[in-house]
Amino acid sequence: MPDLYTILGVEKDAEIIVIKKAYRKLALQHHPDKSGCPEKFKSISHAYEVLSDPEKRKLYDQFGEDSFKPNFSPNPPPDVFQQFFGGGFSNSSNGFPGFFATATGGGNATPDIFHPLRVTLDDIFRGKTFRMCVNRNIVCRSCDGTGAPPGQARKCVGCAGIGVQHSMRAIAPGLMQRMQSMCPMCGGKGVCVDGDKKCEQCAGARVVADKQTIDVHMPPGTADQHRFVFRNLADECPGKSPGNVVFVVQTKEHPVYKRHGQNLIMRKTLSITESLCGFEFSVPHINGANVWVRSAEGEVTKPNTIKVLKDAGLPACPTGQDKEMGHMIITFAVAFPDRLDNADELLRYLPPRPVHKRAGELEVELNDAHGISEDDIRSEQKEQQATTCQQS
């Protein structure tokens, strides 16, 4: 028998309005009262009957004309291996755990919903409560999740009302595995609803949109990437338990400090005078106070020197491994001038430069490496290494 879509002259993804228009045109053209062919008209009517019904159309798309035969069933015969061995190999202590188990299409809970919780260092230092609004789906209270008024939902013929279909897959010579997947006809609902009989509240979707307000209490010292889990507050779905709503702490960048665990790290650039003769400066702490920092008398601060102010970091983390107060860690850099205009004046206060005896050496002057890339330098180094290896 020709394809039903071909009979009506429409594409397989044609909308119902296109199918109706094609049927009316062909029905007028081939109607027996207008000397049309009765068999042709019968096939046109059958094609329209199937393709205009969403449930029958899904069956036809998946199984063809066989789906309308009296003894047709979309589910395969029972899995004999499951019947004989389903309970005998379920214990994982044997060498083949779950070998004859039925493969399913997913868990019994809806997916978890993750949201970032963007916080400042001040929030972490003091602790804070955030009121968050989460969008989710809940089961329609009007139809109790059936998608239709009472008595209007019909059991799906594609899955016999269980929401899933089964198939067999060969996993080894002589061995079959029973696979389970969501029924494409009802979308796993187990019931089908005609378009004009759907629930007015959810339009047949069985769920409606909702907003859930959640208060997230973040204690002082909470670790970065910590997760606050609120169980069973994710999307609802008939036949499944709701998943969790999870808020993940993400620390915003601070203009002065970077966070490392419970420690606060900052970088301070000194002038060459401060490096040699000492320094003092104040730093605004996230607790609102100014921390006064000064060097010891006579101390010379070299580049990359690190100083630690103990117990001046973040509070102890109540949920992580850092159970003690953090520290403030200061890394120093020194800003050297590009050139000295009064070098002779400066030499009066500095130790004398070392004097090297020259005996016929070639005197050269170092210049800036303008126009020479790092790739050129690395290439030259590789050539020198290759030459050295050949000589050795």
NORQUI-V673039 format. One record per residue. N is the residue number from 1. RES is the residue in three letters. SS is DSSP state (a for helix, b for strand, c for the rest). Layout:
n/res/ss
N/RES/SS
N/RES/SS
//
This chain:
n/res/ss
1/MET/c
2/PRO/c
3/ASP/c
4/LEU/a
5/TYR/a
6/THR/a
7/ILE/a
8/LEU/a
9/GLY/c
10/VAL/c
11/GLU/c
12/LYS/c
13/ASP/c
14/ALA/c
15/GLU/c
16/ILE/a
17/ILE/a
18/VAL/a
19/ILE/a
20/LYS/a
21/LYS/a
22/ALA/a
23/TYR/a
24/ARG/a
25/LYS/a
26/LEU/a
27/ALA/a
28/LEU/a
29/GLN/a
30/HIS/a
31/HIS/c
32/PRO/a
33/ASP/a
34/LYS/a
35/SER/c
36/GLY/c
37/CYS/c
38/PRO/a
39/GLU/a
40/LYS/a
41/PHE/a
42/LYS/a
43/SER/a
44/ILE/a
45/SER/a
46/HIS/a
47/ALA/a
48/TYR/a
49/GLU/a
50/VAL/a
51/LEU/a
52/SER/c
53/ASP/c
54/PRO/a
55/GLU/a
56/LYS/a
57/ARG/a
58/LYS/a
59/LEU/a
60/TYR/a
61/ASP/a
62/GLN/a
63/PHE/a
64/GLY/a
65/GLU/a
66/ASP/a
67/SER/a
68/PHE/a
69/LYS/c
70/PRO/c
71/ASN/c
72/PHE/c
73/SER/c
74/PRO/c
75/ASN/c
76/PRO/c
77/PRO/c
78/PRO/c
79/ASP/c
80/VAL/a
81/PHE/a
82/GLN/a
83/GLN/a
84/PHE/a
85/PHE/a
86/GLY/c
87/GLY/c
88/GLY/c
89/PHE/c
90/SER/c
91/ASN/c
92/SER/c
93/SER/c
94/ASN/c
95/GLY/c
96/PHE/c
97/PRO/c
98/GLY/c
99/PHE/c
100/PHE/c
101/ALA/c
102/THR/c
103/ALA/b
104/THR/c
105/GLY/c
106/GLY/c
107/GLY/c
108/ASN/c
109/ALA/b
110/THR/c
111/PRO/c
112/ASP/c
113/ILE/b
114/PHE/b
115/HIS/b
116/PRO/b
117/LEU/b
118/ARG/b
119/VAL/b
120/THR/c
121/LEU/a
122/ASP/a
123/ASP/a
124/ILE/a
125/PHE/a
126/ARG/a
127/GLY/c
128/LYS/b
129/THR/b
130/PHE/b
131/ARG/b
132/MET/b
133/CYS/b
134/VAL/b
135/ASN/b
136/ARG/b
137/ASN/b
138/ILE/b
139/VAL/b
140/CYS/c
141/ARG/c
142/SER/c
143/CYS/c
144/ASP/c
145/GLY/c
146/THR/c
147/GLY/c
148/ALA/b
149/PRO/c
150/PRO/c
151/GLY/c
152/GLN/c
153/ALA/c
154/ARG/b
155/LYS/b
156/CYS/c
157/VAL/c
158/GLY/c
159/CYS/c
160/ALA/c
161/GLY/c
162/ILE/c
163/GLY/c
164/VAL/b
165/GLN/b
166/HIS/b
167/SER/b
168/MET/b
169/ARG/b
170/ALA/b
171/ILE/b
172/ALA/b
173/PRO/c
174/GLY/c
175/LEU/b
176/MET/b
177/GLN/b
178/ARG/b
179/MET/b
180/GLN/b
181/SER/b
182/MET/b
183/CYS/c
184/PRO/c
185/MET/c
186/CYS/c
187/GLY/c
188/GLY/c
189/LYS/c
190/GLY/c
191/VAL/b
192/CYS/b
193/VAL/c
194/ASP/c
195/GLY/a
196/ASP/a
197/LYS/a
198/LYS/b
199/CYS/c
200/GLU/c
201/GLN/c
202/CYS/c
203/ALA/c
204/GLY/c
205/ALA/c
206/ARG/c
207/VAL/b
208/VAL/b
209/ALA/b
210/ASP/b
211/LYS/b
212/GLN/b
213/THR/b
214/ILE/b
215/ASP/b
216/VAL/b
217/HIS/b
218/MET/b
219/PRO/c
220/PRO/c
221/GLY/c
222/THR/c
223/ALA/c
224/ASP/c
225/GLN/c
226/HIS/c
227/ARG/b
228/PHE/b
229/VAL/b
230/PHE/b
231/ARG/c
232/ASN/c
233/LEU/c
234/ALA/c
235/ASP/c
236/GLU/c
237/CYS/b
238/PRO/c
239/GLY/c
240/LYS/b
241/SER/b
242/PRO/c
243/GLY/c
244/ASN/c
245/VAL/b
246/VAL/b
247/PHE/b
248/VAL/b
249/VAL/b
250/GLN/b
251/THR/b
252/LYS/c
253/GLU/c
254/HIS/c
255/PRO/c
256/VAL/c
257/TYR/c
258/LYS/b
259/ARG/b
260/HIS/b
261/GLY/c
262/GLN/c
263/ASN/b
264/LEU/b
265/ILE/b
266/MET/b
267/ARG/b
268/LYS/b
269/THR/b
270/LEU/b
271/SER/b
272/ILE/a
273/THR/a
274/GLU/a
275/SER/a
276/LEU/a
277/CYS/a
278/GLY/c
279/PHE/c
280/GLU/b
281/PHE/b
282/SER/b
283/VAL/b
284/PRO/b
285/HIS/c
286/ILE/c
287/ASN/c
288/GLY/c
289/ALA/c
290/ASN/b
291/VAL/b
292/TRP/b
293/VAL/b
294/ARG/b
295/SER/c
296/ALA/c
297/GLU/c
298/GLY/c
299/GLU/c
300/VAL/c
301/THR/c
302/LYS/c
303/PRO/c
304/ASN/c
305/THR/c
306/ILE/b
307/LYS/b
308/VAL/b
309/LEU/b
310/LYS/c
311/ASP/c
312/ALA/c
313/GLY/c
314/LEU/c
315/PRO/c
316/ALA/c
317/CYS/c
318/PRO/c
319/THR/c
320/GLY/c
321/GLN/c
322/ASP/c
323/LYS/c
324/GLU/c
325/MET/c
326/GLY/c
327/HIS/c
328/MET/b
329/ILE/b
330/ILE/b
331/THR/b
332/PHE/b
333/ALA/b
334/VAL/b
335/ALA/b
336/PHE/c
337/PRO/c
338/ASP/c
339/ARG/c
340/LEU/c
341/ASP/c
342/ASN/c
343/ALA/a
344/ASP/a
345/GLU/a
346/LEU/a
347/LEU/a
348/ARG/c
349/TYR/c
350/LEU/c
351/PRO/c
352/PRO/c
353/ARG/c
354/PRO/c
355/VAL/c
356/HIS/c
357/LYS/c
358/ARG/c
359/ALA/c
360/GLY/c
361/GLU/c
362/LEU/c
363/GLU/c
364/VAL/c
365/GLU/c
366/LEU/c
367/ASN/c
368/ASP/c
369/ALA/c
370/HIS/c
371/GLY/c
372/ILE/c
373/SER/c
374/GLU/a
375/ASP/a
376/ASP/a
377/ILE/a
378/ARG/a
379/SER/a
380/GLU/a
381/GLN/a
382/LYS/a
383/GLU/a
384/GLN/a
385/GLN/a
386/ALA/a
387/THR/a
388/THR/a
389/CYS/a
390/GLN/a
391/GLN/a
392/SER/c
//
